[in-house]
Amino acid sequence: MASADEQLKRLTDPSLLDKIDGLRELNISEYIPLPQLVVVGDQSSGKSSVLEGLTDLPFPRDSGLCTRFVTQITFRRAEKSSVIVSIIPSPAADTTTKGKLNAFIIDDLTLLSGDEFITVLSKACNAMGIPAPGQPLVPGRSTFSDDILKIELSGPSRQHLSIIDVPGIFRTPTEGVTTKEDMARVQHMVKSYIKDPRTIILAVVPAPVDIATQEILSMAEEADPLGQRTLGVLTKPDLVDRGAEEHVIDLVRGTRNKLTLGYCMVRNRGQQDKSLSSTSRHDKEKQFFDNAPWSTLDRDRVGIPALQDRLRDLLVDITRQEFPKVKHEVDKRLLACEQKLKFLGPARETDDQQRTLLLDLAAKSQEITSHALDAYYHRSSLFRDHPSLRLATRIVDLHSTFSTDVWLKGHTLHFSKSTMRKGNESAAGPSDDTNSAAEPPTNAEPSPTMDIPESTSEINEPEDPKFSELSDVIQGPWRCPAPKQENIFDRIESMYRNSRGFELGTFDPSLLPIIFQQQSKKWDGLALAYISDVIRVVHSFLKDLLSALCLDARVRSNLLASINDELLERYKKAISHTKFILSVERNGTLLTTNHYFNDNLQKARVERLQNALKGQVSDIKFSSGNRKMVSVDAVISSVPMGNIEHMVEDIHAILKSYYKVARKRFVDVVCMQAADHFLVTGPDSPLRLFTPSFVHRLSLDSLNLIAGEDAVSKRTRNVLNHEMKCLKAGKKLLRG
C-alpha cells in the first residue's frame, strides 16, 4: 500500500501531467521532446495483454486485428466515469485533413467492451483513411497512419497516468494484411518515439525467449545506450520451460541486466481468462506469483498493479525533473522561430503585402538617403555599422581630391614663374606657394619642383566585381601623368612659328585655343575618372543601403535588377554631361567675363615691364622730396628687340591668366552639374529612383517578380507560422 507521502505526490502532480498531455495534443512533441511513457514490442510479445492489464481496455491480440497507429491512453481522476476518444492529426497532414480529424470525437461512452473497442478502432481507421482491424489490405491505400488515437479514461478510482502505445514490430509481412513497406514504416515509428531523451521506454519481451535475440531491445539500446530510461517488461512467465526459471528471475533481480530501471514481470491473460474482470484477473496473477519459484521476487517487480505504480512514479519523476526545461525550451524555440521569420521579412503572398513591403522599404531608403546627404549620421545606427553609407563625406572628399588633382596635374607643361623668357624658371625653382599641396591657395600655381602626390580620384585599382554592371558606363583604369619638365616658352614659340601668317604685330587668333587645348588635354581623363568615382560611390551606397534595409537576398537582387537599366541611363547622362562640359571648356570659344582674367593679365604685363626696368630706376630730388624716375630712353630700350620673343611672352601671360580662371570654373561646373546635379541632389539623380511613387507605378507582374516569395520561402514561412502557433498555445498552456 502506498505511503501518505506517495499518495500526496500522486495527488499534487496531475496538473503537471495534464499540461504535458496538453502540449502533446498541440503537437509540441514535434519540436520539443516531452516526458512520456512509450510501450514497444513485437506482435508476439504479449504487448496487447500488458496494455489491457494496465488500461482495462480490451486491446485486440490477433495479428490481423493489430492497431495501425499510435495510441495515447490517458487516465484522469474525475467524479464520473467517462471515455472520450479523439484523433490528434499528424503534423504533416494538410489543412483539410486536419479539420476532418479534429472533428472526430466519441464522447458518449462510460466503458469500452471488446466489441465497442473494435467499433471505435474501425471508425478511427476510416477517419484516418486506413483499413480497419480485420479488413484486408487495399492496393494503393496506406496500411498504417501517422495520426494518433487519443483515449481519455476518467473515473473516481483512476490514477493519473499517460501511456503511448506504438504498433508492434514484425519480421514477416502477412499476405493481404501488411507489406514490407509497412514493416519498415513501423520500425521507423518505433525509433522516432523512443529516441527522445525524455521518453521512458517500456520494452515488452516474452520471458521464455533469449533476450539477446529480441530486436526491440536492440532498438531500445540504440536509442538509450546506457540503459538509463528503459524498463523491461517480461511477459508469459507461465510458458517458461522448467529449469529455465532462474535465468528469468536473475533478470528481474538485476543480477544479469544492464538496464538501470531493471525488469518487471506480468502474467498474461490466457484464452480461458478472457471473461474475467480486472479484479479477478489481478487476483489470479497474484496467485501465480505467490507460487515458487516466482514467490522469491520482490512484490514491486511483479504483477500489473505493481507495474502501474512503477510507471506512474517514473512518469511523475521525469515530468517533475524535465518540466522547467520544457518551459525554457518552448520559450527558446519560440524566439528562434521569431528570428527566422524576421529574417524572412514581412509576409508577401498577396499583392497588397508585396506593395506594402516595397513601399516601406522605399520610404526608409529615402529617409536614410536624406540623412546621408545632410550628413546627419547620428540619426541612424546604419551609419555607424556601414561606413560606406556616409555619402556626403565621401562625395566631398572626391570633390576636394578632384580639385587638387586638376590643380597639380591638369596642365601639360608647368607655367613659368617669370613673365619674361629671359630668366625663365619653369624648369627649376621654388613654387609660388610653399604650403601644403592638399588645397590650392588663391594665387598659387604648382611648379615642377613641387612634390605632386598620386591622384586618389583616378581609377587605378583593378575592376571590382561589385561594379561589373558599370563596366560599359564608367571609365576604366587610368593614371594621370605629372606635368612634363619642358620649357613652356620653347613650346609656345614652336607652335607660334608653325602657325603664323601675314599678321603684323600680333598673332593668329586660332593659336591661343590650340595651345590651351594642348595645355588642358589631361582634363578629359581627370574629369571622367572623377565622375566615374562618384558613380561608383553612389552605386555602392545604393547597394549597401538595400543590403542593410532588406535582409531578403532575393527581393534585394530582384529590386536592383528592376532599377538597374534606369540607373545606368542616369549614370550615362552624368558621363555625357561631363563630356559636354569638356567640349565647351576645351574646344569651345575661350571666353570669360571674370575680372580676375584681366587683373591677372595686367599684373603679368606690369610685372614684365618692371622686370625689364630693373636697374634703370634713379632717385631724383625734387622740392617735395625724392622720387623714383626712369628715363624715356630706358623705357624704349626695355622693349624686346624681336617680335617673336614679344609674342611668346605675351601668349604665355594670356594663357596663364586664362588657364587659372578656366581651371577653377571647370572644376566647379563639373562638381556642381555633372556630379551634384546629375548624380547626387538633382530631381533625376539615381538616389531619387527608388521612391514610393516608383513602387506605386509597378504593375502586378513586376510587383510579384520583385517582392513575391519563392516556393521555398513560402513553405518555410508556413512551417514557421504553424510552429509558432503551436508554441504560443503551448506557452499559454504552461502559464495557466
C-alpha positions in Angstrom: 0.0 0.0 0.0 1.3 3.5 -0.9 2.5 5.7 1.9 0.8 9.0 2.7 3.7 10.9 1.1 3.4 8.8 -2.1 -0.4 9.4 -2.2 0.2 13.2 -1.7 2.8 13.1 -4.5 0.3 11.4 -6.9 -2.5 13.9 -6.0 -0.3 17.0 -6.5 1.2 16.1 -9.8 -1.8 15.7 -12.1 -1.7 19.4 -13.1 1.8 18.9 -14.5 0.9 15.7 -16.3 -2.2 17.4 -17.7 0.0 20.2 -19.1 2.4 17.7 -20.7 -0.6 15.9 -22.3 -1.9 19.3 -23.5 1.4 20.0 -25.1 1.3 16.7 -26.9 -2.1 17.4 -28.2 -0.7 20.7 -29.6 2.0 18.6 -31.4 4.7 20.3 -29.4 6.4 17.0 -29.3 7.2 17.6 -33.0 9.6 20.3 -31.9 10.5 19.6 -28.3 10.9 16.2 -26.6 8.2 15.7 -23.9 8.2 13.4 -20.9 6.3 10.3 -21.9 5.9 6.5 -21.4 6.1 4.6 -24.6 5.2 0.9 -24.9 7.0 -1.0 -27.6 7.4 -4.7 -28.6 6.7 -7.1 -31.4 3.4 -8.5 -32.3 4.0 -11.8 -30.4 5.5 -10.2 -27.3 2.3 -10.0 -25.3 2.2 -6.2 -25.6 -1.5 -6.1 -26.1 -2.1 -8.1 -23.0 0.1 -5.8 -21.0 -1.8 -2.8 -22.3 -5.1 -4.5 -21.5 -3.9 -5.1 -17.9 -2.7 -1.5 -17.5 -5.7 0.2 -19.1 -8.6 -2.2 -18.7 -9.1 -1.7 -22.5 -9.7 -4.9 -24.5 -6.9 -4.5 -27.0 -7.1 -6.9 -30.0 -4.5 -9.6 -29.8 -4.8 -11.3 -33.2 -2.2 -10.1 -35.7 -4.9 -9.3 -38.2 -6.5 -7.0 -35.6 -3.5 -5.1 -34.5 -3.6 -1.4 -34.2 -2.1 0.5 -37.2 -1.4 3.8 -35.5 0.0 5.2 -32.3 -2.5 5.2 -29.4 -2.2 7.6 -26.4 -4.1 6.4 -23.4 -4.6 9.0 -20.6 -6.1 8.3 -17.2 -7.7 11.2 -15.3 -9.3 11.2 -11.8 -12.9 12.6 -12.0 -16.2 12.2 -10.2 -17.9 10.4 -13.1 -16.6 7.6 -15.3 -16.3 8.5 -19.0 -14.5 7.5 -22.1 -13.5 10.2 -24.7 -11.9 9.2 -28.0 -10.4 11.7 -30.4 -7.7 11.9 -33.0 -4.6 14.1 -33.0 -3.7 14.8 -36.7 -0.2 14.2 -37.9 1.9 17.5 -38.2 2.3 16.6 -41.9 -1.4 16.5 -42.6 -2.9 19.1 -44.8 -5.5 21.7 -43.6 -8.5 19.8 -44.9 -7.4 16.5 -43.3 -6.6 18.2 -40.0 -10.0 19.8 -39.9 -11.7 16.4 -40.6 -9.6 14.6 -37.9 -10.0 17.3 -35.3 -13.8 16.9 -35.8 -13.6 13.2 -34.9 -14.8 12.6 -31.3 -16.6 9.9 -29.5 -17.7 11.0 -26.0 -20.9 9.1 -25.2 -19.3 6.1 -23.6 -18.6 5.2 -19.9 -16.9 1.9 -20.6 -15.5 0.1 -23.6 -16.3 -3.6 -24.1 -14.4 -5.7 -26.6 -16.9 -5.2 -29.4 -17.2 -1.5 -28.7 -13.5 -1.1 -28.7 -13.2 -2.8 -32.1 -16.0 -0.4 -33.4 -14.1 2.6 -32.1 -10.9 1.4 -33.8 -12.8 0.8 -37.0 -14.3 4.3 -37.0 -10.8 5.8 -36.3 -9.3 3.9 -39.1 -11.9 5.1 -41.5 -11.3 8.7 -40.5 -7.6 8.2 -40.9 -8.1 6.6 -44.3 -6.5 3.2 -43.5 -8.0 -0.4 -43.3 -9.9 -1.1 -40.1 -8.9 -4.1 -37.9 -9.7 -7.3 -39.7 -10.1 -5.6 -43.1 -7.8 -6.7 -45.9 -5.1 -4.5 -47.4 -6.4 -2.2 -50.2 -3.9 -1.7 -53.1 -2.7 1.9 -53.2 -4.0 2.6 -49.8 -1.8 3.1 -46.7 -2.0 0.5 -44.0 -0.5 2.5 -41.1 -1.2 6.1 -40.2 1.0 8.8 -38.5 -2.1 10.2 -36.8 -2.6 9.5 -33.0 -5.7 8.0 -31.5 -6.2 9.5 -28.1 -8.3 7.7 -25.5 -9.1 9.5 -22.2 -10.4 7.3 -19.4 -11.8 9.2 -16.4 -13.3 8.0 -13.1 -13.1 8.3 -9.3 -10.7 5.4 -9.0 -8.4 6.4 -11.8 -4.8 7.4 -11.0 -3.3 10.0 -13.4 -1.2 8.2 -16.0 -0.5 8.6 -19.7 0.9 5.8 -21.9 1.7 5.8 -25.6 1.4 2.6 -27.5 3.2 2.2 -30.7 2.2 -0.6 -33.2 4.1 -3.8 -32.7 7.1 -4.5 -35.0 7.0 -7.6 -37.1 9.6 -9.5 -39.1 7.5 -11.1 -41.8 4.6 -9.4 -43.7 1.2 -11.1 -43.6 -0.1 -11.6 -47.1 -3.1 -9.4 -47.7 -2.7 -7.5 -44.4 0.8 -6.0 -44.3 3.7 -5.3 -46.6 7.5 -5.0 -46.4 7.0 -1.2 -46.6 4.7 -1.4 -43.6 7.3 -3.4 -41.7 9.9 -0.6 -42.3 7.4 2.1 -41.5 6.5 0.6 -38.1 10.2 0.3 -37.3 10.6 3.9 -38.2 7.6 4.8 -35.9 9.1 2.9 -33.0 12.5 4.5 -33.4 11.1 8.0 -33.7 9.1 7.6 -30.5 11.9 6.1 -28.3 14.7 8.4 -29.5 13.8 11.4 -27.3 15.8 11.7 -24.1 12.6 12.4 -22.1 11.0 9.1 -23.1 10.7 6.2 -20.7 10.8 3.0 -22.9 8.7 0.1 -21.9 10.3 -2.7 -23.8 7.9 -5.7 -23.7 9.6 -9.1 -24.3 8.5 -12.7 -23.7 10.1 -14.4 -20.7 10.5 -17.8 -22.5 12.9 -16.4 -25.2 16.5 -15.4 -25.0 16.5 -11.6 -24.6 19.7 -11.4 -26.7 17.6 -12.2 -29.7 14.9 -9.6 -29.1 15.0 -6.9 -31.8 13.1 -4.4 -29.7 15.8 -4.5 -27.0 18.4 -3.8 -29.7 16.4 -0.8 -30.9 16.0 0.4 -27.3 19.7 0.1 -26.7 20.4 2.1 -29.8 18.2 4.9 -28.5 19.3 4.5 -24.9 22.9 3.2 -24.9 23.4 3.5 -21.2 20.1 1.8 -20.4 19.0 4.7 -18.1 15.5 5.1 -19.4 14.5 1.6 -20.5 12.2 -0.6 -18.3 12.0 -4.2 -19.5 8.6 -5.9 -19.1 8.7 -9.7 -19.2 5.5 -11.5 -20.2 4.3 -15.1 -20.4 6.2 -16.4 -17.4 3.8 -19.4 -17.2 5.4 -20.6 -20.5 9.0 -20.6 -19.3 10.5 -24.1 -19.5 11.0 -25.9 -16.3 14.6 -25.3 -15.1 15.0 -22.1 -17.0 13.1 -20.0 -14.4 16.3 -19.0 -12.6 17.6 -17.2 -15.7 14.4 -15.1 -15.8 14.5 -14.5 -12.1 18.1 -13.2 -12.4 16.9 -10.7 -14.9 14.2 -9.4 -12.6 16.6 -9.2 -9.7 19.0 -7.3 -11.8 21.9 -9.7 -11.5 22.3 -10.1 -15.3 20.9 -7.0 -17.0 22.3 -3.5 -17.8 19.1 -1.6 -17.5 19.1 1.0 -14.7 15.3 0.7 -14.4 15.6 -3.1 -14.5 12.8 -5.5 -15.4 9.2 -6.1 -14.2 7.2 -9.3 -14.9 3.5 -9.7 -15.6 1.3 -12.7 -16.4 -0.8 -12.5 -19.5 -4.4 -13.5 -19.7 -5.0 -16.9 -21.1 -7.8 -17.8 -23.5 -9.8 -19.1 -20.6 -9.3 -15.8 -18.7 -11.0 -13.5 -21.3 -14.2 -13.3 -19.4 -12.6 -12.4 -16.1 -13.0 -9.0 -14.6 -9.9 -6.8 -13.9 -10.1 -7.6 -10.2 -10.3 -11.4 -10.9 -7.5 -11.1 -13.4 -5.2 -9.4 -10.9 -6.1 -12.0 -8.2 -5.2 -14.8 -10.5 -2.0 -13.1 -11.4 -1.1 -12.6 -7.7 -1.8 -16.3 -7.0 0.6 -17.2 -9.8 3.5 -15.1 -8.4 2.8 -16.4 -4.9 4.0 -19.8 -6.1 7.6 -20.9 -6.3 9.9 -20.1 -7.9 8.3 -16.6 -8.6 7.5 -16.0 -5.0 11.1 -15.2 -4.3 10.8 -12.0 -6.4 10.1 -8.6 -4.8 6.4 -7.7 -4.9 7.0 -4.3 -6.5 8.5 -6.1 -9.5 5.7 -8.5 -10.4 2.1 -8.0 -11.4 0.1 -5.4 -13.3 -0.7 -3.3 -10.1 3.0 -3.0 -9.3 3.8 -2.1 -12.9 1.1 0.6 -12.8 2.6 2.1 -9.7 6.2 2.0 -11.1 5.1 3.6 -14.4 3.2 6.3 -12.6 6.2 7.1 -10.4 8.5 7.1 -13.4 6.3 9.5 -15.3 5.9 11.8 -12.3 9.6 11.8 -11.6 10.6 12.6 -15.2 7.9 15.2 -15.6 9.0 17.0 -12.4 12.6 16.8 -13.5 12.1 18.0 -17.1 9.1 20.4 -16.7 11.3 23.5 -16.1 13.5 22.5 -19.1 10.4 22.1 -21.3 9.2 25.6 -20.4 12.6 27.0 -21.2 12.8 25.2 -24.5 9.4 26.3 -25.5 10.5 29.9 -25.0 13.8 29.4 -26.7 12.2 27.6 -29.7 9.6 30.4 -30.0 12.3 33.1 -30.0 14.2 31.1 -32.7 11.1 31.0 -34.8 10.5 34.7 -34.4 14.1 35.4 -35.5 13.8 33.2 -38.6 10.5 34.9 -39.5 12.1 38.3 -39.0 14.9 37.2 -41.4 12.3 36.2 -44.0 10.8 39.7 -43.6 7.1 40.6 -43.7 4.7 38.1 -45.4 4.2 38.9 -49.1 1.9 36.4 -50.6 -0.7 38.9 -51.7 -0.3 42.0 -54.0 -1.1 44.3 -51.1 1.6 42.7 -48.9 4.1 42.9 -51.7 3.4 46.5 -52.4 3.4 47.4 -48.7 6.8 45.7 -48.3 8.3 47.8 -51.1 6.6 51.0 -50.0 8.1 50.7 -46.5 11.5 49.8 -48.0 11.4 52.8 -50.4 10.3 55.2 -47.6 13.0 54.0 -45.3 15.6 54.2 -48.1 14.7 57.8 -48.9 14.8 58.7 -45.2 18.3 57.3 -44.8 19.4 58.9 -48.1 18.2 62.3 -46.9 20.2 61.8 -43.6 23.3 60.7 -45.7 23.1 63.8 -47.9 22.7 66.1 -44.9 25.5 64.3 -43.0 23.1 63.6 -40.1 24.9 60.4 -39.3 23.7 60.5 -35.7 20.1 59.8 -36.7 20.6 56.1 -37.7 22.8 53.3 -36.4 23.3 52.2 -40.0 25.9 55.0 -40.5 27.9 53.5 -37.6 27.6 49.9 -38.8 28.1 50.7 -42.5 30.7 53.5 -43.1 30.1 53.3 -46.9 26.7 55.0 -46.2 28.3 58.3 -45.2 27.6 59.6 -48.6 28.1 63.3 -48.1 31.5 62.8 -46.6 32.6 60.5 -49.5 31.4 62.9 -52.2 33.0 66.0 -50.6 36.3 64.0 -50.4 36.0 63.3 -54.1 35.3 67.0 -54.9 38.4 68.1 -52.9 40.6 65.4 -54.5 39.4 66.2 -58.0 40.1 70.0 -57.5 43.6 69.2 -56.2 44.3 66.8 -59.0 43.4 69.3 -61.7 45.5 72.0 -59.9 48.5 69.8 -59.5 48.4 67.6 -62.6 45.9 69.0 -65.1 48.3 71.1 -67.1 50.6 69.5 -69.7 53.6 71.9 -69.0 54.4 74.0 -66.0 53.8 77.7 -66.4 56.8 79.9 -65.8 57.0 81.9 -62.6 58.7 84.7 -64.6 56.8 86.7 -67.1 59.9 87.0 -69.2 61.6 84.4 -71.2 65.0 85.6 -70.0 65.5 84.1 -66.5 62.6 81.7 -67.0 62.3 79.3 -64.0 59.7 76.9 -65.5 62.2 74.1 -65.5 63.5 74.7 -62.0 62.9 76.8 -58.9 60.6 77.1 -56.0 56.8 77.2 -56.3 54.7 80.3 -55.8 53.3 78.6 -52.8 55.3 76.5 -50.3 52.3 75.5 -48.3 50.6 72.0 -48.4 49.6 70.8 -51.8 46.3 69.5 -50.4 44.4 72.7 -51.4 45.5 75.3 -54.0 46.0 78.8 -52.5 44.2 81.6 -54.2 47.0 82.7 -56.5 49.3 79.7 -56.3 50.4 77.7 -59.2 52.3 74.4 -58.9 55.9 74.3 -60.0 58.0 71.5 -61.5 59.9 71.1 -58.2 56.7 70.6 -56.1 56.1 67.1 -54.8 53.0 66.0 -56.7 51.1 63.1 -54.9 49.4 60.3 -56.7 45.8 61.1 -57.6 43.2 59.5 -55.4 40.3 60.3 -57.8 41.7 58.2 -60.6 40.6 54.6 -61.2 43.9 52.9 -60.6 42.6 49.7 -59.0 41.5 46.5 -60.8 37.9 46.3 -61.7 35.7 45.4 -58.7 33.2 42.6 -59.4 30.8 44.6 -57.3 30.6 47.1 -60.2 30.6 44.7 -63.1 27.3 46.1 -64.3 29.0 49.5 -64.7 31.8 48.3 -67.0 30.2 49.8 -70.1 29.5 53.1 -68.4 32.4 54.3 -66.2 36.0 54.9 -67.3 38.4 52.0 -66.9 41.8 52.2 -65.1 43.7 55.4 -65.9 46.7 57.1 -64.3 47.3 60.8 -64.8 51.0 61.6 -65.6 52.7 64.5 -64.0 53.4 67.7 -66.0 56.3 67.4 -68.4 59.6 69.0 -67.5 59.8 71.1 -70.7 60.3 74.9 -71.2 56.9 76.3 -71.9 58.3 79.3 -73.8 60.0 76.9 -76.2 56.8 75.0 -76.8 54.8 78.3 -77.4 57.5 79.6 -79.8 57.4 76.3 -81.7 53.6 76.4 -82.0 53.7 80.1 -82.9 56.3 79.5 -85.7 54.2 76.7 -87.1 51.0 78.7 -87.2 51.9 82.3 -88.0 50.6 84.0 -91.2 50.8 87.5 -92.6 49.5 89.2 -89.4 51.5 92.3 -88.4 52.4 93.0 -84.8 50.1 90.3 -83.4 49.4 86.5 -83.7 46.9 84.2 -85.3 43.7 84.2 -83.2 43.4 80.4 -83.6 46.8 79.9 -81.9 45.7 80.5 -78.3 42.8 77.9 -78.4 45.3 75.4 -79.9 47.8 76.0 -77.2 45.1 75.9 -74.5 43.8 72.5 -75.8 47.3 71.2 -75.6 47.8 72.5 -72.0 44.4 71.1 -70.8 44.4 67.8 -72.6 44.5 65.8 -69.3 41.3 67.4 -68.2 39.4 64.7 -70.0 40.9 61.8 -68.2 40.8 63.5 -64.8 37.1 64.6 -65.2 36.0 61.2 -66.4 37.9 59.4 -63.7 36.4 61.7 -61.1 32.8 61.3 -62.4 33.3 57.5 -62.6 34.4 57.6 -59.0 31.3 59.5 -58.0 29.2 56.9 -59.9 30.9 54.1 -58.0 30.3 55.8 -54.7 26.6 56.4 -55.5 26.2 52.9 -56.8 27.9 51.4 -53.8 25.7 53.5 -51.5 22.5 52.2 -53.2 23.6 48.6 -53.0 24.9 48.8 -49.4 21.7 50.6 -48.3 19.5 48.0 -49.7 21.6 45.3 -48.2 21.2 46.9 -44.8 17.5 47.5 -45.1 16.4 44.4 -47.0 17.5 41.1 -45.5 15.9 39.0 -48.2 18.6 38.5 -50.8 16.1 37.5 -53.5 14.0 40.7 -53.0 17.2 42.8 -53.0 18.5 41.2 -56.1 15.2 41.5 -58.0 14.8 45.1 -57.0 18.3 46.0 -58.1 17.6 44.2 -61.4 14.4 46.2 -61.9 16.1 49.6 -61.5 19.4 48.7 -63.0 18.6 49.9 -66.5 17.3 53.2 -65.4 20.3 53.6 -63.0 22.7 53.0 -65.9 20.8 55.6 -68.0 21.2 58.2 -65.3 24.8 57.4 -64.9 25.3 57.8 -68.6 23.6 61.2 -68.5 26.2 62.3 -65.9 29.0 61.0 -68.1 27.5 62.6 -71.2 27.2 66.0 -69.4 30.8 65.7 -68.2 31.9 65.3 -71.9 29.7 68.2 -72.8 31.5 70.4 -70.2 34.8 69.2 -71.5 33.9 70.0 -75.1 32.7 73.5 -74.1 35.7 74.3 -72.0 38.4 72.8 -74.2 37.1 73.0 -77.7 34.7 76.0 -77.4 35.4 79.7 -77.5 37.9 80.9 -75.0 35.6 83.2 -73.1 35.3 84.7 -69.6 33.8 87.8 -68.0 35.7 87.1 -64.8 37.6 90.2 -63.9 40.3 88.1 -62.5 41.5 87.3 -66.0 42.1 91.0 -66.8 43.5 91.5 -63.4 46.0 88.6 -63.7 46.9 89.6 -67.3 47.5 93.2 -66.3 49.6 92.1 -63.3 51.7 89.9 -65.6 52.3 92.7 -68.1 53.2 95.2 -65.4 55.5 92.6 -63.8 57.2 92.0 -67.2 57.8 95.8 -67.6 59.0 96.0 -64.0 61.4 93.2 -64.6 62.7 94.9 -67.8 63.3 98.2 -66.0 65.2 96.7 -63.0 68.5 98.6 -62.6 67.2 101.6 -64.6 65.5 103.4 -61.8 67.1 106.6 -60.4 66.3 108.7 -57.3 65.6 112.3 -58.4 65.4 115.1 -55.8 62.5 117.5 -56.0 61.5 120.2 -53.7 58.7 118.0 -52.5 61.1 115.1 -51.9 62.9 112.3 -53.6 61.1 110.5 -56.5 62.0 107.3 -58.4 62.3 108.0 -62.1 63.0 106.1 -65.2 64.3 107.8 -68.3 62.4 107.6 -71.6 65.4 106.0 -73.2 65.4 103.3 -70.6 61.8 102.5 -71.3 62.4 102.4 -75.0 65.4 100.1 -74.6 63.3 97.7 -72.4 61.0 96.8 -75.3 62.1 93.4 -76.7 64.1 93.7 -79.7 62.5 90.7 -81.5 58.8 90.4 -82.4 58.7 86.6 -81.8 60.1 87.0 -78.3 57.5 89.6 -77.6 54.7 87.4 -78.9 55.8 84.3 -77.0 55.9 86.2 -73.7 52.5 87.8 -74.4 50.9 84.5 -75.3 52.3 82.9 -72.1 50.8 85.7 -70.0 47.4 85.4 -71.6 47.4 81.6 -71.5 48.5 81.5 -67.8 45.8 84.1 -66.8 43.0 82.4 -68.7 44.0 78.8 -67.7 43.8 79.7 -64.0 40.3 81.2 -64.4 39.1 78.3 -66.7 40.5 75.7 -64.4 38.6 76.9 -61.4 35.4 77.3 -63.4 35.8 73.9 -65.0 36.2 72.2 -61.6 33.3 74.0 -60.1 31.0 73.2 -63.1 31.9 69.5 -63.2 31.3 69.2 -59.5 28.1 71.2 -59.4 26.5 69.9 -62.6 27.8 66.5 -63.6 28.3 65.2 -60.1 26.0 67.0 -57.7 23.0 67.7 -60.0 23.1 64.5 -62.2 24.2 62.0 -59.5 23.5 63.3 -56.0 20.9 66.0 -55.3 19.1 66.6 -58.6 15.5 65.6 -59.1 16.5 62.8 -61.5 19.6 61.6 -59.7 20.0 57.8 -59.1 19.3 58.4 -55.4 15.7 59.6 -56.3 14.9 56.5 -58.3 13.6 54.0 -55.7 10.8 56.0 -54.2 7.2 55.3 -53.1 6.0 56.7 -56.4 8.2 54.2 -58.2 6.5 51.4 -56.2 3.0 52.7 -56.9 3.7 52.6 -60.7 4.8 48.9 -60.7 2.5 46.5 -62.5 1.2 43.5 -60.6 3.5 41.3 -62.6 6.5 43.4 -61.8 5.4 43.6 -58.2 5.3 39.9 -57.9 8.5 39.4 -59.7 10.4 41.7 -57.3 8.7 41.0 -54.0 6.9 37.7 -54.4 8.1 34.9 -52.3 9.6 31.8 -53.9 8.2 28.3 -53.2 10.9 27.6 -50.6 10.3 30.8 -48.7 6.6 30.3 -48.7 7.0 26.8 -47.4 9.4 27.9 -44.8 7.1 30.7 -43.7 4.1 28.4 -43.4 6.1 25.9 -41.4 7.4 28.6 -39.1 3.9 30.1 -38.6 2.4 26.8 -37.8 5.2 26.0 -35.3 4.8 29.5 -33.7 1.1 28.9 -33.4 1.7 25.6 -31.6 4.4 27.1 -29.4 2.4 30.1 -28.4 -0.6 27.9 -27.5 1.9 25.7 -25.5 3.3 28.7 -23.8 -0.1 29.9 -22.8 -0.9 26.4 -21.5 2.2 26.3 -19.4 1.4 29.7 -17.8 -2.1 28.6 -16.9 
